[in-house]
Amino acid sequence: MSRRSGRWVKADEGPGIGSYDLRGARSTAMWMDPERGLVMVILVEPFDMTSEEQKIMYGSFMKAAISAYGKAPR
């Protein structure tokens, strides 16, 4: 996942091909997935999460958001 904070970058991992992400300093994150017509925001401040724990948290969040609100990919 992109670690550049402060600007939108094309995500190399995320909800789908062509998605973009924006990351904050304390693991807050936002994704835009044009393929599914979805914007996802997770506001968290974990100070002691490992990168693997963050990956699990983000993945679970994205799956739940896509399942509840996302359109089928084009």
N, C-alpha and C positions, 0 to 999 in steps of 0.2 A: 504494500500500500504506500501511497505517496506520503512523505514526511514533510513536504514543503508547506509551511503554514502561511496563511494570509492571502493566498490566491488560488483560484480554481485550476486544477490540473487534471488531465485525463488519468483516470484510475487504472492501475495495472492489476488490481484486485478490487472486487466490489460487486455490486448487484448485477451488472451485466456489461457486455461489450459496449463501448461508447459512453459509459458512465463517467461522471466527473466527481471529484471529492475535494473537500476543504477541511483541514484539520486544525484544531486548536492545540495549545500547549499542554493541556491537561486531559487529553483524550476525547474532548468534545469533537464531534465530527458531523459532517453533512455530506450527503450524496445526492446527485441529480442523475436519474436514469431516464433519458429521453425515450428509450425503447419501450419502457413500461409506463411512461407518463407519471413518474413518481419522484418526489423529493422527500428525503428522509433526514431527520435531524435527531441526534442523540446527545443530550446535555449531561455530561458526567464529569466528575473530578477525582478519579482514582489516583492516588499518589503512589501506590505500591503495587500496581498490577504489572505482571510480566507481559511481554509482547504476545506470548501465546495466550494468556488470559484475555488480553484485549481482542485478539483475533477471534476467539470464541464468542466474546460478548458482541462484537460487531456482526459476526456471522449470524448469530441467533436473532439479533435485532433486525437485520436485513431480511431474513427468511420470514419473520413474523409480519413485518411491514408489507412485503411483497404479497404474501398470502392473503392478508386482509384488504389491501388497497390497490395493489398493482394490476395493470392491464396485462393481457397476454402479449408477449413480444411480437413485433411485426414480422 
